[in-house]
Amino acid sequence: MASNNVYMQAMLNFWDDELARAVSDLHHAETYDDRGAIEWHEERVRWAKMKINDIRDSMGSKKGA
């Protein structure tokens, strides 16, 4: 079970980093009013938040088991 927790923590770190990169890229795209890039980075932000919530939910439900 410990290896699963390490894996889940690594995945959480990955998606946290991806969220930070996506937000930074979104800000950059908004600065230059690049509509295509804005839509793409908004989707990256949405996806990263969804994955982070899924991982946190999974980690929380397994701790109580």
VEXVEXSE-218803 format. One line per 3 residues: number of its first residue (from 1); their letters; for each residue z, x, y of N, C-alpha, C, CB. Coordinates in nm, 3 decimals. Last residue first. Glycine has a CB too. Layout:
! residues N
NUM> A> Z,X,Y,Z,X,Y,Z,X,Y,Z,X,Y | ...
***
This chain:
! residues 65
65> AGK> 0.480,-1.000,0.348,0.462,-1.033,0.207,0.551,-0.950,0.119,0.319,-1.015,0.166 | 0.492,-0.917,0.609,0.589,-1.016,0.565,0.583,-1.047,0.417,0.570,-1.141,0.641 | 0.277,-0.746,0.630,0.410,-0.691,0.645,0.516,-0.788,0.595,0.435,-0.655,0.789
62> KSG> 0.050,-0.903,0.618,0.085,-0.823,0.500,0.225,-0.765,0.510,-0.015,-0.712,0.482 | 0.030,-1.019,0.868,0.052,-1.106,0.754,0.093,-1.028,0.629,-0.072,-1.188,0.725 | -0.019,-0.799,1.036,0.102,-0.879,1.052,0.133,-0.964,0.931,0.089,-0.966,1.171
59> MSD> -0.267,-0.708,0.951,-0.152,-0.618,0.940,-0.021,-0.697,0.949,-0.157,-0.511,1.050 | -0.422,-0.932,1.015,-0.414,-0.885,0.877,-0.291,-0.796,0.857,-0.541,-0.810,0.839 | -0.395,-0.939,1.293,-0.352,-1.053,1.212,-0.332,-1.011,1.067,-0.455,-1.168,1.219
56> RID> -0.512,-0.692,1.355,-0.371,-0.716,1.386,-0.315,-0.833,1.307,-0.353,-0.741,1.536 | -0.774,-0.744,1.268,-0.696,-0.636,1.206,-0.548,-0.657,1.231,-0.740,-0.499,1.260 | -0.849,-0.956,1.438,-0.853,-0.972,1.292,-0.765,-0.868,1.224,-0.997,-0.962,1.240
53> NIK> -0.826,-0.832,1.691,-0.740,-0.947,1.656,-0.735,-0.969,1.506,-0.791,-1.073,1.726 | -1.028,-0.639,1.663,-0.890,-0.598,1.687,-0.795,-0.711,1.649,-0.869,-0.557,1.834 | -1.255,-0.802,1.636,-1.216,-0.714,1.526,-1.070,-0.670,1.540,-1.308,-0.590,1.519
50> MKA> -1.257,-0.927,1.890,-1.247,-1.007,1.769,-1.199,-0.921,1.652,-1.384,-1.072,1.736 | -1.292,-0.708,2.058,-1.171,-0.788,2.069,-1.149,-0.871,1.943,-1.177,-0.878,2.191 | -1.549,-0.628,1.972,-1.435,-0.538,1.955,-1.304,-0.615,1.963,-1.438,-0.427,2.061
47> WRV> -1.703,-0.851,2.050,-1.695,-0.814,1.910,-1.573,-0.724,1.884,-1.823,-0.743,1.865 | -1.675,-0.847,2.331,-1.634,-0.965,2.253,-1.611,-0.928,2.106,-1.741,-1.076,2.264 | -1.788,-0.596,2.387,-1.648,-0.623,2.422,-1.596,-0.741,2.339,-1.634,-0.654,2.575
44> REE> -2.051,-0.639,2.297,-1.969,-0.533,2.237,-1.821,-0.556,2.264,-2.010,-0.395,2.290 | -2.125,-0.840,2.478,-2.119,-0.871,2.334,-2.036,-0.765,2.260,-2.262,-0.878,2.273 | -2.122,-0.693,2.712,-2.032,-0.808,2.698,-2.017,-0.847,2.552,-2.084,-0.928,2.780
41> HWE> -2.328,-0.517,2.651,-2.192,-0.465,2.657,-2.088,-0.577,2.656,-2.173,-0.379,2.780 | -2.551,-0.695,2.660,-2.522,-0.616,2.540,-2.377,-0.569,2.539,-2.616,-0.494,2.532 | -2.540,-0.792,2.924,-2.528,-0.884,2.810,-2.490,-0.810,2.683,-2.660,-0.960,2.788
38> IAG> -2.579,-0.549,3.062,-2.457,-0.628,3.083,-2.435,-0.722,2.964,-2.465,-0.709,3.215 | -2.834,-0.475,2.984,-2.720,-0.393,2.941,-2.589,-0.470,2.957,-2.715,-0.263,3.021 | -2.980,-0.679,3.112,-2.989,-0.660,2.967,-2.871,-0.581,2.914,-3.118,-0.588,2.931
35> RDD> -2.908,-0.644,3.388,-2.877,-0.766,3.314,-2.880,-0.748,3.163,-2.973,-0.875,3.353 | -2.778,-0.419,3.581,-2.871,-0.415,3.467,-2.837,-0.531,3.374,-2.863,-0.277,3.391 | -2.643,-0.341,3.820,-2.700,-0.475,3.803,-2.809,-0.479,3.696,-2.756,-0.524,3.935
32> YTE> -2.500,-0.111,3.837,-2.643,-0.101,3.861,-2.717,-0.233,3.839,-2.702,0.005,3.770 | -2.246,-0.209,3.780,-2.267,-0.131,3.902,-2.414,-0.126,3.939,-2.212,0.010,3.886 | -2.280,-0.314,3.528,-2.261,-0.405,3.640,-2.283,-0.335,3.773,-2.122,-0.465,3.635
29> AHH> -2.296,-0.078,3.381,-2.413,-0.167,3.386,-2.402,-0.265,3.503,-2.427,-0.245,3.254 | -2.032,0.017,3.419,-2.147,0.097,3.463,-2.271,0.008,3.478,-2.174,0.213,3.363 | -1.889,-0.186,3.290,-1.868,-0.160,3.433,-1.986,-0.082,3.491,-1.736,-0.082,3.454
26> LDS> -1.986,-0.149,3.031,-2.009,-0.275,3.101,-1.993,-0.256,3.252,-1.911,-0.384,3.051 | -1.884,0.103,2.969,-2.030,0.085,2.975,-2.065,-0.044,3.050,-2.089,0.082,2.834 | -1.609,0.036,2.969,-1.662,0.137,3.061,-1.813,0.122,3.079,-1.629,0.278,3.010
23> VAR> -1.606,-0.148,2.761,-1.565,-0.189,2.895,-1.618,-0.092,2.999,-1.410,-0.199,2.904 | -1.689,0.018,2.549,-1.769,-0.099,2.587,-1.734,-0.147,2.727,-1.749,-0.213,2.487 | -1.479,0.203,2.533,-1.615,0.248,2.565,-1.701,0.132,2.613,-1.680,0.314,2.442
20> ALE> -1.267,0.030,2.464,-1.260,0.109,2.588,-1.399,0.156,2.630,-1.166,0.229,2.569 | -1.362,-0.066,2.219,-1.338,-0.159,2.329,-1.335,-0.083,2.462,-1.206,-0.236,2.307 | -1.360,0.171,2.071,-1.487,0.103,2.096,-1.474,0.005,2.212,-1.536,0.030,1.969
17> DDW> -1.083,0.217,2.061,-1.171,0.313,2.129,-1.305,0.248,2.163,-1.194,0.438,2.042 | -1.011,-0.004,1.907,-0.953,0.014,2.040,-1.039,0.109,2.123,-0.809,0.067,2.030 | -1.153,0.052,1.674,-1.195,-0.063,1.755,-1.132,-0.061,1.894,-1.158,-0.192,1.685
14> FNL> -1.011,0.284,1.587,-1.155,0.287,1.609,-1.198,0.174,1.702,-1.230,0.276,1.476 | -0.751,0.183,1.556,-0.777,0.288,1.654,-0.926,0.295,1.688,-0.728,0.425,1.603 | -0.800,0.006,1.345,-0.751,-0.045,1.472,-0.776,0.057,1.584,-0.602,-0.079,1.463
11> MAQ> -0.870,0.188,1.146,-0.969,0.090,1.192,-0.928,0.032,1.328,-0.986,-0.023,1.088 | -0.626,0.320,1.120,-0.745,0.395,1.160,-0.853,0.301,1.213,-0.799,0.478,1.042 | -0.470,0.108,1.028,-0.436,0.171,1.156,-0.555,0.251,1.209,-0.312,0.261,1.141
8> MYV> -0.594,0.062,0.783,-0.594,-0.044,0.884,-0.561,0.014,1.022,-0.492,-0.154,0.846 | -0.537,0.308,0.654,-0.675,0.265,0.677,-0.681,0.160,0.788,-0.737,0.209,0.547 | -0.261,0.294,0.645,-0.324,0.405,0.715,-0.468,0.368,0.749,-0.319,0.535,0.630
5> NNS> -0.231,0.069,0.484,-0.179,0.067,0.620,-0.242,0.178,0.704,-0.027,0.081,0.619 | -0.344,0.166,0.248,-0.407,0.053,0.315,-0.360,0.043,0.461,-0.377,-0.078,0.240 | -0.161,0.361,0.181,-0.296,0.403,0.216,-0.372,0.290,0.286,-0.371,0.449,0.091
2> AM> 0.060,0.205,0.118,0.067,0.291,0.236,-0.073,0.335,0.278,0.154,0.413,0.209 | 0.000,0.082,-0.118,0.000,0.000,0.000,0.000,0.086,0.126,0.119,-0.093,-0.001
***
